[in-house]
Amino acid sequence: MNYVLILAGGNGVRFGNNDTPKQFALIDNRTVLEHAIDAFEKCGDIDRIFVVMNEKYLTKAQELIQRNSFAKFRGMVEGGISRFESSFAGLKRIEQDLEELNEKSGKVLIHDAARAYVTPEVIKSVVDALDSSDAVQPIVPVAETIVQKIDGRWQTQNRDDFATVQTPQGFCFNKIYDAYMRAVNNPLTSWTPTDDISVLSEYSRNAKISVVAGDHKNRKITYSEDLR
């Protein structure tokens, strides 16, 4: 069973519109959230879709989904304060779904709703790579010059040694769920994960993590200008 968790719980502070979070901004008369769900709805490699949403916008998101009649949509999950809490809430819902289906495990992709332009090729690459890996992340080479602050001085780095990470990030469900359970039971007070791969890396040091080619079109909508 192949799942996708679409994380849409952010408040979009950097987006610059306090009244409308970016997941509800419009692109060609459809919201960012609808575009993100539709990308996985149309992908033959995905079986079930769950959306993690801020409590404040659960009703609005549910109305959008009902309007579209997404066949693969299986439920809305209330998100937490942080990305970590939202991902964990979604993973717990998938664990429940697997139990109901009497399935022992599966694959799960975790995707930012703000990446509304995700391509079928990226999705398929992540799903396929999980056949031989515990986790997969799409990456894009850095095109611009990179500098790093070392001892108070900005120093140019070799950009060939760097890449930007996109979503969806893919996981063997049991691996990522176990890593989150370990993180919940043994939290690191000085560490705040910014994505799900970092949780697996920290709490499952022996996990095999692979990379696949991302796509520049799969950009993250962060500012209002990104909609253009």
C-alpha positions as CSV (number, residue, x, y, z in Angstrom):
1,M,0.0,0.0,0.0
2,N,1.4,3.4,-1.0
3,Y,0.3,6.4,1.0
4,V,1.0,10.1,0.8
5,L,0.7,12.5,3.7
6,I,0.2,16.1,2.4
7,L,1.2,18.6,5.1
8,A,-0.9,21.7,4.8
9,G,-0.9,22.9,8.4
10,G,1.4,26.0,8.1
11,N,0.3,29.5,8.7
12,G,2.3,30.9,5.8
13,V,3.8,33.8,7.7
14,R,6.4,34.5,5.0
15,F,3.7,34.3,2.4
16,G,2.6,37.8,3.5
17,N,-1.2,37.3,3.8
18,N,-2.4,36.7,7.3
19,D,-6.0,36.2,6.2
20,T,-5.3,33.5,3.6
21,P,-2.6,30.8,4.2
22,K,-0.7,29.9,1.1
23,Q,-2.3,26.5,0.8
24,F,-5.6,28.3,-0.1
25,A,-4.0,30.8,-2.5
26,L,-5.3,30.4,-6.1
27,I,-3.4,29.2,-9.1
28,D,-5.5,29.0,-12.3
29,N,-8.7,29.1,-10.3
30,R,-7.7,26.2,-8.0
31,T,-6.1,26.4,-4.6
32,V,-2.5,25.4,-4.0
33,L,-3.9,22.5,-1.8
34,E,-6.1,21.2,-4.6
35,H,-3.2,21.2,-7.1
36,A,-1.0,19.3,-4.6
37,I,-3.7,16.7,-4.0
38,D,-4.5,16.4,-7.7
39,A,-0.9,15.5,-8.5
40,F,-1.1,12.4,-6.3
41,E,-4.7,11.6,-7.3
42,K,-3.5,11.3,-10.9
43,C,-0.5,9.2,-10.0
44,G,-0.9,5.5,-10.5
45,D,1.7,4.8,-7.9
46,I,-0.3,6.2,-5.0
47,D,-3.2,4.4,-3.4
48,R,-4.3,6.5,-0.5
49,I,-4.1,10.2,0.4
50,F,-4.3,11.8,3.9
51,V,-4.1,15.6,4.4
52,V,-2.7,17.1,7.6
53,M,-4.3,20.5,8.3
54,N,-4.3,23.2,10.9
55,E,-7.4,22.9,13.1
56,K,-8.5,26.4,12.2
57,Y,-8.9,25.4,8.5
58,L,-10.2,21.8,8.7
59,T,-13.7,22.7,7.6
60,K,-12.5,24.8,4.7
61,A,-10.1,22.1,3.5
62,Q,-12.8,19.4,3.8
63,E,-15.2,21.5,1.6
64,L,-12.5,21.9,-1.1
65,I,-11.8,18.1,-1.1
66,Q,-15.5,17.3,-1.3
67,R,-15.9,19.7,-4.2
68,N,-13.3,17.8,-6.2
69,S,-14.4,14.2,-5.3
70,F,-10.8,12.9,-4.9
71,A,-11.2,9.2,-5.1
72,K,-8.0,8.4,-3.2
73,F,-8.6,10.8,-0.3
74,R,-9.0,8.9,2.9
75,G,-9.1,11.5,5.6
76,M,-8.2,14.8,7.2
77,V,-5.8,14.8,10.2
78,E,-5.5,17.7,12.6
79,G,-2.0,19.0,12.7
80,G,0.2,20.0,15.6
81,I,2.1,23.2,16.4
82,S,5.2,22.1,14.6
83,R,6.0,20.2,11.4
84,F,7.3,17.3,13.6
85,E,3.9,17.1,15.4
86,S,2.0,17.3,12.2
87,S,4.0,14.5,10.5
88,F,3.7,12.3,13.6
89,A,-0.1,12.9,13.7
90,G,-0.3,11.8,10.1
91,L,1.8,8.8,10.6
92,K,-0.3,7.7,13.5
93,R,-3.4,7.9,11.2
94,I,-1.7,5.8,8.6
95,E,-0.7,3.2,11.2
96,Q,-4.3,3.0,12.2
97,D,-5.3,2.6,8.5
98,L,-2.8,-0.2,8.0
99,E,-4.2,-2.0,11.1
100,E,-7.7,-1.7,9.7
101,L,-6.5,-3.2,6.4
102,N,-4.5,-5.9,8.2
103,E,-1.4,-4.7,6.4
104,K,2.0,-5.0,8.1
105,S,3.7,-2.1,6.4
106,G,3.8,0.0,3.2
107,K,5.4,3.0,1.6
108,V,4.6,6.6,2.7
109,L,5.5,9.8,0.9
110,I,5.4,13.0,3.0
111,H,4.8,16.1,0.9
112,D,4.6,19.8,1.5
113,A,1.3,21.2,0.1
114,A,3.2,24.3,-0.8
115,R,4.9,22.3,-3.6
116,A,1.9,22.4,-5.8
117,Y,3.9,21.9,-9.0
118,V,5.2,18.4,-8.1
119,T,5.6,16.3,-11.2
120,P,4.5,12.6,-11.9
121,E,8.2,11.8,-12.7
122,V,9.4,12.9,-9.2
123,I,6.6,11.0,-7.5
124,K,7.3,7.8,-9.4
125,S,11.1,8.1,-8.9
126,V,10.6,8.3,-5.1
127,V,8.2,5.4,-4.9
128,D,10.4,3.1,-7.1
129,A,13.6,3.9,-5.2
130,L,11.9,2.7,-2.0
131,D,12.1,-0.8,-3.3
132,S,15.8,-0.8,-2.4
133,S,16.0,1.9,0.3
134,D,14.6,2.8,3.7
135,A,14.1,6.4,2.6
136,V,14.4,8.6,-0.5
137,Q,14.7,12.3,-1.0
138,P,14.6,14.3,-4.3
139,I,17.4,16.8,-4.6
140,V,18.3,19.5,-7.1
141,P,21.8,20.7,-7.7
142,V,22.7,24.2,-6.5
143,A,23.1,26.6,-9.4
144,E,24.2,29.7,-7.6
145,T,27.4,30.5,-5.7
146,I,27.3,29.2,-2.1
147,V,29.0,31.0,0.8
148,Q,29.3,29.8,4.4
149,K,30.0,31.9,7.5
150,I,33.0,30.4,9.3
151,D,34.5,32.1,12.3
152,G,32.7,35.3,11.4
153,R,33.9,35.4,7.8
154,W,31.9,34.5,4.7
155,Q,33.8,31.9,2.6
156,T,32.9,30.6,-0.8
157,Q,32.1,26.8,-0.9
158,N,32.1,24.3,-3.8
159,R,28.5,24.3,-4.9
160,D,29.0,20.8,-6.4
161,D,29.0,19.6,-2.8
162,F,25.6,21.0,-2.1
163,A,22.0,20.4,-3.2
164,T,18.5,21.6,-2.2
165,V,16.1,19.0,-0.9
166,Q,12.5,18.8,-2.1
167,T,9.4,16.8,-1.2
168,P,7.9,14.3,-1.4
169,Q,10.3,12.4,0.8
170,G,9.6,8.7,0.7
171,F,9.9,6.1,3.5
172,C,9.3,2.5,4.3
173,F,6.5,3.1,6.8
174,N,7.8,1.0,9.6
175,K,11.2,2.7,9.5
176,I,9.9,6.3,9.7
177,Y,7.2,5.5,12.2
178,D,9.7,3.8,14.5
179,A,12.0,6.8,14.2
180,Y,9.2,9.2,15.2
181,M,8.3,7.0,18.2
182,R,11.9,7.1,19.3
183,A,12.0,10.8,18.9
184,V,8.9,11.3,20.9
185,N,10.2,9.1,23.7
186,N,13.7,10.5,23.6
187,P,13.5,14.1,22.4
188,L,16.6,16.2,21.8
189,T,16.0,19.6,23.4
190,S,18.5,21.5,21.3
191,W,17.3,20.1,17.9
192,T,14.4,21.1,15.7
193,P,14.0,18.9,12.6
194,T,13.1,20.8,9.4
195,D,12.1,17.8,7.5
196,D,11.3,14.1,7.9
197,I,14.5,12.7,6.5
198,S,16.4,14.4,9.4
199,V,14.2,12.6,11.9
200,L,15.1,9.2,10.4
201,S,18.8,10.2,10.1
202,E,18.9,11.1,13.8
203,Y,16.9,8.2,15.3
204,S,17.7,5.4,12.8
205,R,21.4,5.8,12.1
206,N,21.7,2.6,10.0
207,A,18.8,3.5,7.7
208,K,19.6,3.4,4.0
209,I,18.8,6.8,2.5
210,S,18.9,7.4,-1.2
211,V,18.5,10.4,-3.4
212,V,16.7,10.8,-6.8
213,A,16.6,13.7,-9.2
214,G,14.2,16.4,-8.2
215,D,12.8,19.0,-10.6
216,H,13.2,22.8,-10.7
217,K,9.4,23.0,-11.5
218,N,8.7,21.4,-8.1
219,R,9.5,24.6,-6.3
220,K,8.1,25.5,-2.9
221,I,5.6,28.4,-2.8
222,T,6.9,30.5,0.1
223,Y,6.2,34.1,-1.0
224,S,3.2,35.5,-2.9
225,E,5.5,36.1,-5.9
226,D,6.0,32.4,-6.2
227,L,2.5,32.0,-7.6
228,R,3.4,33.9,-10.8
